[in-house]
Amino acid sequence: MSSDNDIQVREALLALHRQLQENVAQLGSIDCEDSGARAMIDAINALNELAATLVVEASLLVPLPAL
């Protein structure tokens, strides 16, 4: 049986995933003409996307509630 802690962990991970996805969307909408700054924004965006993927994968490791 899944504990309340498991549920809280899963909810926190999914909230973190949503926040990372929002960050990706916000960074993607920044208009920047400086190529160095754009490269930095793109690198941070790629890291956010990777982190979001890892968070989702981690949430799959949390036991699901029993039916």
N, C-alpha and C positions, 0 to 999 in steps of 0.2 A: 504494500500500500504506500502511496506517495505521501510524504509528509508536507506540512505547511511550508517548511523551509524549502523543499523542492519546488513548490509552486511559486514561492517568492523569488527564488533564483531564476526560474524560467521567465517570470514576468519582468524581472530586472534585465535579463539578457535581451528579451524582445524589445524593451523600452530603449536599451542602448542601441540595438540594431536600427530602430526607427530614427533615433537621433543621428546616428552615423549617416543614414540615407538622406536625412534632411541636410546635413552638412555637405554631402556630395552635391545635392541639388543647388545649395546656396553658392558653393565654390564654383560650380559650373556656370553660374549666371554672372560671375564677375567679368566685367569688360576691362581688359588690360592690354595696352599696346607694348609695354616693356617685355621683351622676349625672355629676359632672365626671371622676372616676376611671374610671367605666365608659366614658365617651366616649373617654378617652385609651386605655384598653385596646382598645376597638373599633377606634380609628384605627390603633394598632400592629398589631392583628390583620389589618386590611385591607392594611397595608403588607407584612406577612409573606406574605400570600396573593399579592400582586402580585409580590413578589420571587421567590417560588416559581415562579410562572408564567414570569417572565423567565429564571430559571435553566434551566428545562426548555427554553425556546426557544433559549437559548444552547447547550445541550448538543446540539441538533439541528444546529448549525453545525459541530460537530467531525466530521471525516471518519470514516466507518464502516470497520471492517476489511474487507479484500478477502476474498472467499469462496474 
